[in-house]
Amino acid sequence: MSRTKSRDHGVLATLFLYEMKRLLRDTRMILIAVVAPLVLFPFIIFVMRSVERSEERRLTETVYQYAVVGDEAQWGRDIVSAALALEVNDPDTSRAPVHFEEQQVSDSDALLNSAEIHLVVEALSPESYQMIRAAEANADADTTRTDDDGAALELPTLRLRYRGQSDFSQNASDRLGSRIVDLRSQLRDSVYTARGFSVAPAQIAMVETENTASAEKEAGALLGLALTPFLLLLMLTGGSIMAVDAISGEKERGSLETLLTTAAARSDIVTAKLLGIVAVGIAVAVVNILNLLVYVVLGVVDLPETFAVALSALDLVLLLLLFLPLTVLISSALLLLSGYAKSYKEYQIYFFPLFLVFLVPSLAGMLPGMDLRSAIAFAPIAGIGVAVREIMVGEYDWLFLLIAFSSTGAAASWAARLTERTLSTERLISQSDLDEADLVGGPALFPRHVLRWFAVMWVVYLMISLWFGEDLGIRGQIVVNLVFIFFGGSLLMIRRYGLDPRAAFALRPVHPLVWLAVVIGAPAGYIVGIGLAGLVNTYVFPVPQNVLEAFGDTLLGDEMPLWQLLLFLTIIPGILEELAFRGVLLHGLRKVFGPVGICLVVGAIFGIFHVSLFRLVPTAYLGVIFAAVVLLTGSIFPVMLWHFANNAIGLVPAYMGWVTEETAVPWWGYALGLVGMIIALGMIWSVRSPYPDMRKKRPKAFE
Amino acid sequence: MTEAASVRVQALQKSFWDESRGEIRAVDRIDFDCRAGEVFGLLGANGAGKTTTLRILATILNPTGGTASLNGHDVRSEPEAVRRSLGFFSASTALYPRLTGRETLEFFARINRYPADQVSRRVEELIERFGIAEYADARVEKLSSGMKQKISIARTIVHDPPVLIFDEPTVGLDVMAALEMQSVIRELRDEGKTIIFSTHIMSEAEKLCDRIAIIHQGRILALGTLEQHRQATGQHYLEDIFVHEVMAVEGSP
């Protein structure tokens, strides 16, 4: 409706100029967003560098205290002092030698732990060393590194004991350790020479490496990796200064309605705002880069000694051309975000995911072996990232540069058009009106919040299984996840939104034929699920056999009696997972998606709640089937039985040893399963009583 | 009709889609005309469809049925020409806090395509007319609500549009400010503007409007001068007339 017939550049220019004028008058924002980083940046670098330097100095200046203990202490002392002599007389003067001092102590371990000495040197006879190793083999031996190659020991051994959390203790161990290794090669060499070895042992298999790349190429490769994500970061954050105010801010203040009732064309308004974001994004990026250069010149920021950049004018033009579509793409996305957000706050919530969506592909240049001459050139943003890297090292693959430019350019123009179209619609203004549901809350609000609740539940679920998974054991995990998170979360939602529990849990009677259908469907569905998992494992992401076996072991390995296995792995999940996913989740989603959408989303969420890549597809598949059955029957009870039966079929035969990992399903088994599924779902369909109060389908006229 | 109507609304309809309730008819086939030099009142409770109707006239919303035109321009096919002939004022049309009053007027004159060489003369004229010279160069964010109101009104008419829409302009104003608003509206009518004025305050409609449309649940129940309403219902006060009309469709209380 808002296509301009005669675009008036005067209007566009006025809109743009006033956008900039208003922005520049926001002194507080400019202070926080532009000036503060400029000042803070060198400050942070300065502080970090001085901390680093003083740490380095202290590491060199400290006189390290050590104690020698063990049944071969005198031998140990000799080795240590010979090694330390090497340290003091080091011909390599690039690093200062560190000084050590022996302490005569009785309780060396306690002093080590209380940081009064840095290092304990244990000198052990073969017998006592073997005893200690044997004792440690039972405990956790991951923290010990050893030269021991398993051969029977005939000579004493030195053990250096240090505390990894202290840089000093660690440094003492590293220095002394490497000196002892040096000493060992010296001793070895002298043995060889004494036995009449004709060449100097150090000359055996001499290696020298030489780098043929120029310093410019190396610096280019390094800069090329970082340039795209760095600029992207600056433009995203810089453009945001403008974008957050562009529409969401105007909405919040109420000036948007004023603007939309003027004669200015919608397309002019959108274009002016887009130009504003582009301008501010570029300005912030330029200011920050200049800032960085100033500090490089002033010497506050160090560059590697061999750092040199050689960019021709052509390179600069190419880079600018490549970054242009990227800038437009970023700006359009930010403006779109601003249009969708109802307020500043919402803008900030949505900004982070958008940020990641842009940042991740821009890192493509960092992937090892990523070459522009590949499909990556067709991926917006990622193609630019790789192209920039290649230009920086002086490689010009013109065809693929063109492809990379065009793909991001196409995405940018699509995003700009989408932005204009979206912001021309009335949604923009009617969205800013508060909804009644927002104020009164209640069941009407629940569909809009249900996904957030499950996201929070997922995070809690994930944290618990990561942090307490091992301590809880399988039973504990099931109780915590199912009873507290799933069921507790469901009850909280019911309470918070005042839902009717009967409706939320879909507690409704069903036609008797459905039960028969479930009895057929559960085994058939199980077999189809195996087939599906097999297909996915073969063709999509192969899962190593040992992972699958390990998973089977964790389930069966806890040595639970059968009744407990059935309780924890079939009955409780059958009831509580269904109440949460096919009950409350589906109840909330009924107003958000159509039937197909509900099945897919419920399936996907059910899948990701099983937090493992190779169980994702089978569980998501079950989730889809279960959601469909609930939608067709309007009741939770059939899927509780189905879920219970499904898990039992997976569990009991394996527990009884009727099947093993090697048991294969014949082809006709899958065929039978498929037929069984069709029959079961057909039976349910024939007596369906659909889930009530679904979303009403939006007629064409309202789109 | 001897005089061409400057606002013409025919069978205008606007439905929204609500995911749980289905179609909601905010405006349900309404008709009315307004002429130059009159204040046309839309009287109705909150949620009756007044704002939706006026937003369609301002081309912020698209009608789902019927037609509407301003100054001969159709809201669907010539939205920019419609907005150019229109000044729109509502309680929610805010100003830009970081612009000064003078800048605000200049900005809106320009984007409404007021002839560029006359903008500054027009702005000075309005600054004088509304007595805002004293604070015309202070940022709007520093002004009192009364001062902002004056700038807002000046902003609405800065491009000298023939049609003016005031959507509940007195909501949230104190008595003096509301009276001032009414007197400005009368002045503008006397200058020959077409004015559409919506309110839910009976006394305001009674005093200000030449003709009043009573709107309820998206429909116009009755339309006419105050005298015509009195004759049709046998009631004297607008409040009683309003209740009478609403009861006629809702059934007895």
Interface residues (C-beta under 8 A of the other chain):
Chain A: M1 S2 T4 D8 G10 V11 T14 L15 Y18 K21 R22 R25 D26 R253 G254 S255 E257 T258 L260 T261 T262 A263 A264 A265 E426 I429 S430 A444 P447 K591 V592 D693 R695 K696 R698 P699 A701 F702
Chain B: S15 F16 W17 E19 S20 R21 G22 E23 R55 A58 T59 I60 L61 N62 T64 R76 P79 E80 A81 R83 R84 L86 F88 S90 S92 T93 A94 L95 Y96 P97 R98 L99 E103 F107 F108 R110 I111 N112 R113 A116 R139 R155 H159
